[in-house]
Amino acid sequence: MKYFTSLFFFFIISGVRAQSVQIKGKIIDQSTGLPLSHINIGFSNTNVKSRSDADGKYTISTNAKVKEVSYSGVGYKKQVRTITKAEVQEINISMEPSTQDLSEVSVVAAKQPRYRNKNNPAVELIRKVMEHKERNSSKFHKEMVFEQYEKLNMSLSISSEKAKKSSLLKKLPFLIRNSDSLRRPGKHLIPVFMQEKLSRYKYSAQGQDSSLVLGEKQSRIDQYIDEDGINEYLEKVYQRADLYDHDIGMGNQRFLSPIADMAPQFYKYFILDTLKDVSPWQLKVMVSPKNKQDVLFMGYLYVSLDGHYAVQKATLSVNNQINLNWVRDLQITLDYRQDSSGHYHLGKSVMSMDLGIFKEGTSVFGERTIMINDFVFGPQALQKKIGPNVIADQKVNRQPEDFWEKARHEKLSLTEQMAYTNIDSLKSSKPFKRKMAVAALLLSGYLTKGPVEIGPFNSFFSFNPVEGARFRFGGRTTEEFSKKLVFDGHAAYGTKDQKWKYSLGAIYSLTDRSIYQFPVRSLTVRHSFETQIPGQELNFLEDDNFLLSFKRGVNDKWLYNRKWMAEYLHETEQHISLRLTYKNQALNPAGGLLFLPQTAIPSPAIRELRTSEFSAELRWAPHEKFYQGKRFRRPINNGHPVFTLRGSLGMKDFLGGDYNYQSLTLNVAKRFFFSQFGFSDVVLEGGAVFGKVPYPLLSIHRANQTYAYQLTSYNLMNFMEFMSDRYASLNLQHSFNGFFLNKVPLIKKLQWREVISVKVLTGSISAGNDPAKNPQLYRFPFDEHQNPRSFAIGNVPYIEGSVGVSNVFKFLRIDFVKRFTHLNNPGVSPWGIRAKINVDF
């Protein structure tokens, strides 16, 4: 007994004496005073290593008995510091550049002068790099073919202390066993996602680019997450980085390349060292933003001294003061290789990112590696047949393991191998399944019960002036029921109008794939009896979403719509889609809306308007990417334009149609990137209605009386306020990504981002569709005092603008909206505050 008591106290005492020694601090360059990243820190006589982040900060800890800590980096003299007995210590280091031999480009100064571009050898060197950029880049070749291997590994990064206390990890002990505790000292990296992809690309001077996916492999959960959609989102976050491009994309942010033509206006450059142990010799150049809050890189460029002035390597990071959501640490390494023709191409790029999505101590660490080789240039490249782009081909996903053993450009690390093992184990874990089911419910709004999903829950209850309190219950089938056939439907009841509404639809895939898997070819049939606000048919959200029940002003003019619809959709791998639709609907006025003929003699109200309409939509979205959820698709805006042409034909007396008419609409949308100045979204649209029709069949412009900011609507226009049979519109929105607010003291800590927008709409109504000139048509809507509530736009366009801030609490956008014209119309609000859930990177 005394033995065990003694042993117990021994471990206690040993544990106290062997408690973790933790050292933290900041490392700067002695000559410039700038923070240094990528400096190696290590305890002497141990394998414990760390490195400084983008701000020069570091933390390193160990349970071993240590006396010294060393600091080293390329181009700097090694430093060793003695460790005191304190458990937590702060050691700040000023690194001294090693002896430099820069020949004619060396600069020696007794004290640090004020930075200038003029007569600055470092800037002159960078200008030489810019002058030779086109000749050095592999893009000099107009025709080329190459093979690209890429891998993306995502891990949960949990502090060692939290890992010990985590109840989930205690239930899933294999996650700790299959974790990496050496890569990031003081952290456990638990791999949870792994993707590999091998592709061959072909580029030609004629712009006839093509690609072929040779193999794709990934750890998949599948039961709760659509990994194909996540892949596209992760590719947007972890974009391919190349200094020879003007910008380097990352999420919605664009970083100006340090060798872009305008880079010296925003970057500082310092020559640090001549590296003679490589061939050819290289100059090491430090780059850093002139303003720490600008969305720019900091790091090192290694420039060849053989007369080519080529960047052969780069290590880049970012200052955590810039407005980049959730990013705690970012490291990019680029290696360029010279081909037989003397040009340089990107041989390998590694982007590592630590995303602090969760609370302190837990984050998501991801690393994407891209390796490129097997280049063929010129006429030989044109002779190679690559084939069309292959997307989500089942054969590609079934490549055997021996294929990957030969295909990989480098072997998987232990962490990457463990990602596959962890996912396989998680699939059979009951605690994991329960947590994922809850997460899926919160994200999608649907509760999955085998072959059926029930929801969406945010539409189970809502209210409006026509139906009063509205109760709804709905659902849809899942792939467990059928992969090719999906049924969906709902039933709803209003306590005020005491009417049942319903919808029932079926979608059948005409391919051997799911109806949600691109490219889609499907047939849809649907029948419904529902309420709607005239002109609001293009909502992306459910009309009966509870939050949309809250509206400003008068909202009593509705329709009952009994509709039959059949639709054929055909998408191609070139992102050209054709949608053919037949729609037969009976529209009945509801609430304060009436169908009254504009005649001198009062006539009874018309109870029903019938339409029989064929329509076609042609959409072209070159190079489009999107996030594909289980039941929805969300575009990932990559700067390429999207063209949409719609046309419709209404036929009188065909299956009950009351009018002959035609309509045509053209919509063009594009995002323009302006590097650190943000980006602009521009949407141009024009449309026309041909034929003499009553106002429900005109273009009723999309208004918004909710308190939520809607990008595609006019947020201070009242429902049915304006209608046209000829119109044109411009929707311009610019996001500055915090370019100005990042420079304002105190406010910059909030990481808000500025957003401005302007929306202009012009239109007219021809004499044939104006009830005042054609009394056979319906009178425009009016209020209880017989005053008109709907108008033609006239000679003065409708204009509204907004100034707002996004990234409030990381997920909210708030806009001050101002209406500039048509302020004398009844019920107009000249200004308003609107909010929108908006999550940006």
Buried (B, 14 or more C-beta within 10 A) or exposed (E): EEEEEEEEEEEEEEEEEEEEBBBBBBBBBBBBEBBBBBBBBBBEEEEBEBBBBBBBBBBBBBEEEBEEBEBBBBBBEEBEBEBEEEEEBEBEBEBEBBEBEBEEBEBEEEEEEEBEBEEBBBBBBBBBBBEBBEEBBBBBBEBBBBBBBBBBBBBBBBBBEBBEEBEEBEEBEBBBEBBBEEBBBBBBBBBBBBBBBBBBBBBBEEEEEBBBBBBBBBBBBEEBBBBBBBBBBBBBBBBBBBBBBBBBBBBBBBBBBBBBEEBBEBBBBBBBBBBEEEEBBBBBBBBBBEBBBBBBBBBBBBBBBBEBBBBBBBBBBBBBBBBBBBBBBBBBBBBBBBBEEEBBBBBBBBBBBBBBEEEEBBBBBBBBBBBBEEBBBEEEBBEEEBEEBBBBEEEBEEBEEEBBEEBBBEEBBEBBBBBBBBBEBBBEBEEBBEEBBEEBBEEBBBBBEEEBBBBBBBBBEBBBBBBEEBBBEBBBBBBEBBBBEBBBBBEBBBEBBEBEBBBEBBBBBBEEBBBBBBBBBBBBBBBBBBBBBBBBEEBEBBBBBBEBBEBBEBBBBBBBBBBBBEBBBBBEEBBBBBBEBBBBBBBBBBBBBBBBBBEEEEEEEBEEBBBBBBBBBEBBBEEBBBBBBBBEEEEBBBEBBBBBBBBBBBBBEEEEBBBBBBBEBBBBBBBEBBBBBBBBBBBBBBBBBBBBBBBBBBBBBBBBBBBBBBBBBBBBBBBBBBBBBBBBBBBBBBBBBBBBBBEEEEBBEBBBBBBBBBBBBBBBBBEEBBBEEBEEBBBBBBBEEEEEBBBBBBEEBBBBBBEBBBBBEEEBBBBEBBBBBBEEBBEBBEEBEBBBEBEBB
